[in-house]
Amino acid sequence: MPELNLTPQHLCESAALQECGDAVTFEVLEWGRSVPAFAVRYDQVALAYLNRCAHVPAEMDWQPGKFWDMDKRFIICSVHGALYDPPNGQCVSGPCPGARLEAIRLSEEAGQVYWYPTERFQPLF
Protein backbone atom coordinates (compact mmCIF):
# COMPACT_ATOMS: atom_id res chain seq x y z
CA MET A 1 0.00 0.00 0.00
CA PRO A 2 1.44 3.44 -0.95
CA GLU A 3 2.47 5.72 1.86
CA LEU A 4 0.02 8.51 2.70
CA ASN A 5 1.33 11.91 1.53
CA LEU A 6 0.04 14.84 3.60
CA THR A 7 2.61 17.39 2.38
CA PRO A 8 1.05 20.57 0.91
CA GLN A 9 1.24 20.44 -2.90
CA HIS A 10 2.12 23.50 -4.97
CA LEU A 11 -0.73 24.35 -7.32
CA CYS A 12 0.05 27.74 -8.88
CA GLU A 13 1.08 31.32 -8.27
CA SER A 14 -1.63 33.35 -6.52
CA ALA A 15 -1.78 35.69 -9.53
CA ALA A 16 -2.98 32.79 -11.71
CA LEU A 17 -6.30 32.87 -9.84
CA GLN A 18 -8.00 36.10 -10.86
CA GLU A 19 -11.25 37.14 -9.16
CA CYS A 20 -14.04 35.18 -10.93
CA GLY A 21 -11.60 34.38 -13.73
CA ASP A 22 -10.66 31.15 -15.43
CA ALA A 23 -9.92 28.22 -13.19
CA VAL A 24 -6.59 26.51 -12.71
CA THR A 25 -7.28 22.84 -13.37
CA PHE A 26 -5.36 19.94 -11.88
CA GLU A 27 -5.66 16.23 -11.19
CA VAL A 28 -5.76 14.42 -7.87
CA LEU A 29 -6.04 10.79 -6.90
CA GLU A 30 -9.38 10.17 -5.21
CA TRP A 31 -9.20 6.79 -3.47
CA GLY A 32 -6.50 5.85 -5.99
CA ARG A 33 -8.28 7.02 -9.16
CA SER A 34 -7.19 10.10 -11.13
CA VAL A 35 -9.95 12.73 -11.13
CA PRO A 36 -10.08 16.34 -12.37
CA ALA A 37 -10.24 19.26 -9.97
CA PHE A 38 -10.23 23.03 -10.29
CA ALA A 39 -9.34 26.13 -8.32
CA VAL A 40 -10.95 29.57 -8.63
CA ARG A 41 -10.90 32.83 -6.74
CA TYR A 42 -14.12 34.29 -5.35
CA ASP A 43 -14.43 37.22 -2.94
CA GLN A 44 -10.61 37.29 -2.78
CA VAL A 45 -10.44 33.68 -1.52
CA ALA A 46 -8.87 30.77 -3.42
CA LEU A 47 -11.21 27.75 -3.51
CA ALA A 48 -10.88 24.27 -4.99
CA TYR A 49 -13.35 21.51 -5.81
CA LEU A 50 -13.46 18.27 -7.74
CA ASN A 51 -14.65 18.92 -11.28
CA ARG A 52 -17.71 16.75 -10.75
CA CYS A 53 -21.34 17.84 -10.59
CA ALA A 54 -23.18 16.80 -7.41
CA HIS A 55 -26.20 15.80 -9.52
CA VAL A 56 -24.56 13.34 -11.93
CA PRO A 57 -20.79 12.78 -11.86
CA ALA A 58 -19.92 14.74 -15.01
CA GLU A 59 -17.22 17.36 -15.57
CA MET A 60 -18.80 20.79 -15.24
CA ASP A 61 -16.74 23.29 -17.25
CA TRP A 62 -18.28 24.35 -20.56
CA GLN A 63 -14.78 24.92 -21.97
CA PRO A 64 -11.53 24.04 -20.20
CA GLY A 65 -11.26 26.21 -17.08
CA LYS A 66 -14.62 27.96 -17.63
CA PHE A 67 -16.84 27.42 -14.57
CA TRP A 68 -18.68 30.72 -14.02
CA ASP A 69 -22.24 31.57 -14.94
CA MET A 70 -22.81 34.65 -17.12
CA ASP A 71 -22.95 36.99 -14.09
CA LYS A 72 -19.83 35.42 -12.55
CA ARG A 73 -21.73 34.90 -9.33
CA PHE A 74 -22.08 31.09 -9.32
CA ILE A 75 -20.10 28.05 -10.41
CA ILE A 76 -22.26 26.40 -13.06
CA CYS A 77 -22.49 22.87 -14.35
CA SER A 78 -22.61 23.19 -18.12
CA VAL A 79 -24.27 19.77 -18.42
CA HIS A 80 -27.15 20.13 -15.95
CA GLY A 81 -27.35 23.87 -15.27
CA ALA A 82 -26.85 23.41 -11.53
CA LEU A 83 -25.59 26.57 -9.81
CA TYR A 84 -23.19 26.30 -6.87
CA ASP A 85 -22.40 28.95 -4.27
CA PRO A 86 -18.61 29.43 -4.58
CA PRO A 87 -17.67 29.80 -0.88
CA ASN A 88 -19.19 26.47 0.17
CA GLY A 89 -19.94 24.57 -3.05
CA GLN A 90 -23.61 24.15 -2.14
CA CYS A 91 -26.11 23.74 -4.98
CA VAL A 92 -28.49 26.72 -4.86
CA SER A 93 -30.38 26.05 -8.10
CA GLY A 94 -30.89 23.16 -10.47
CA PRO A 95 -31.43 19.43 -10.12
CA CYS A 96 -29.50 18.90 -6.87
CA PRO A 97 -30.57 21.53 -4.29
CA GLY A 98 -28.63 21.27 -1.05
CA ALA A 99 -25.98 18.90 -2.46
CA ARG A 100 -22.37 20.12 -2.43
CA LEU A 101 -19.29 19.99 -4.59
CA GLU A 102 -16.39 18.04 -3.06
CA ALA A 103 -13.98 20.62 -1.63
CA ILE A 104 -10.19 20.40 -1.64
CA ARG A 105 -8.44 22.51 0.99
CA LEU A 106 -6.21 25.32 -0.29
CA SER A 107 -3.91 27.86 1.32
CA GLU A 108 -1.91 30.81 0.05
CA GLU A 109 1.54 31.70 1.28
CA ALA A 110 4.07 34.13 -0.15
CA GLY A 111 2.18 34.52 -3.44
CA GLN A 112 1.76 30.77 -3.99
CA VAL A 113 -1.30 28.49 -3.76
CA TYR A 114 -1.06 25.01 -2.24
CA TRP A 115 -3.57 22.19 -1.96
CA TYR A 116 -3.63 19.77 0.95
CA PRO A 117 -3.74 16.01 0.43
CA THR A 118 -5.91 13.88 2.69
CA GLU A 119 -6.53 10.18 2.99
CA ARG A 120 -9.13 10.61 0.23
CA PHE A 121 -7.22 13.04 -2.05
CA GLN A 122 -3.60 12.28 -2.88
CA PRO A 123 -1.13 13.77 -5.38
CA LEU A 124 -0.64 11.90 -8.65
CA PHE A 125 3.07 11.32 -7.98
C-alpha positions in Angstrom: 0.0 0.0 0.0 1.4 3.4 -0.9 2.5 5.7 1.9 0.0 8.5 2.7 1.3 11.9 1.5 0.0 14.8 3.6 2.6 17.4 2.4 1.1 20.6 0.9 1.2 20.4 -2.9 2.1 23.5 -5.0 -0.7 24.4 -7.3 0.0 27.7 -8.9 1.1 31.3 -8.3 -1.6 33.4 -6.5 -1.8 35.7 -9.5 -3.0 32.8 -11.7 -6.3 32.9 -9.8 -8.0 36.1 -10.9 -11.3 37.1 -9.2 -14.0 35.2 -10.9 -11.6 34.4 -13.7 -10.7 31.2 -15.4 -9.9 28.2 -13.2 -6.6 26.5 -12.7 -7.3 22.8 -13.4 -5.4 19.9 -11.9 -5.7 16.2 -11.2 -5.8 14.4 -7.9 -6.0 10.8 -6.9 -9.4 10.2 -5.2 -9.2 6.8 -3.5 -6.5 5.8 -6.0 -8.3 7.0 -9.2 -7.2 10.1 -11.1 -9.9 12.7 -11.1 -10.1 16.3 -12.4 -10.2 19.3 -10.0 -10.2 23.0 -10.3 -9.3 26.1 -8.3 -11.0 29.6 -8.6 -10.9 32.8 -6.7 -14.1 34.3 -5.4 -14.4 37.2 -2.9 -10.6 37.3 -2.8 -10.4 33.7 -1.5 -8.9 30.8 -3.4 -11.2 27.7 -3.5 -10.9 24.3 -5.0 -13.3 21.5 -5.8 -13.5 18.3 -7.7 -14.7 18.9 -11.3 -17.7 16.8 -10.7 -21.3 17.8 -10.6 -23.2 16.8 -7.4 -26.2 15.8 -9.5 -24.6 13.3 -11.9 -20.8 12.8 -11.9 -19.9 14.7 -15.0 -17.2 17.4 -15.6 -18.8 20.8 -15.2 -16.7 23.3 -17.3 -18.3 24.4 -20.6 -14.8 24.9 -22.0 -11.5 24.0 -20.2 -11.3 26.2 -17.1 -14.6 28.0 -17.6 -16.8 27.4 -14.6 -18.7 30.7 -14.0 -22.2 31.6 -14.9 -22.8 34.7 -17.1 -23.0 37.0 -14.1 -19.8 35.4 -12.6 -21.7 34.9 -9.3 -22.1 31.1 -9.3 -20.1 28.1 -10.4 -22.3 26.4 -13.1 -22.5 22.9 -14.4 -22.6 23.2 -18.1 -24.3 19.8 -18.4 -27.2 20.1 -15.9 -27.3 23.9 -15.3 -26.9 23.4 -11.5 -25.6 26.6 -9.8 -23.2 26.3 -6.9 -22.4 28.9 -4.3 -18.6 29.4 -4.6 -17.7 29.8 -0.9 -19.2 26.5 0.2 -19.9 24.6 -3.1 -23.6 24.2 -2.1 -26.1 23.7 -5.0 -28.5 26.7 -4.9 -30.4 26.1 -8.1 -30.9 23.2 -10.5 -31.4 19.4 -10.1 -29.5 18.9 -6.9 -30.6 21.5 -4.3 -28.6 21.3 -1.1 -26.0 18.9 -2.5 -22.4 20.1 -2.4 -19.3 20.0 -4.6 -16.4 18.0 -3.1 -14.0 20.6 -1.6 -10.2 20.4 -1.6 -8.4 22.5 1.0 -6.2 25.3 -0.3 -3.9 27.9 1.3 -1.9 30.8 0.0 1.5 31.7 1.3 4.1 34.1 -0.2 2.2 34.5 -3.4 1.8 30.8 -4.0 -1.3 28.5 -3.8 -1.1 25.0 -2.2 -3.6 22.2 -2.0 -3.6 19.8 0.9 -3.7 16.0 0.4 -5.9 13.9 2.7 -6.5 10.2 3.0 -9.1 10.6 0.2 -7.2 13.0 -2.1 -3.6 12.3 -2.9 -1.1 13.8 -5.4 -0.6 11.9 -8.7 3.1 11.3 -8.0 
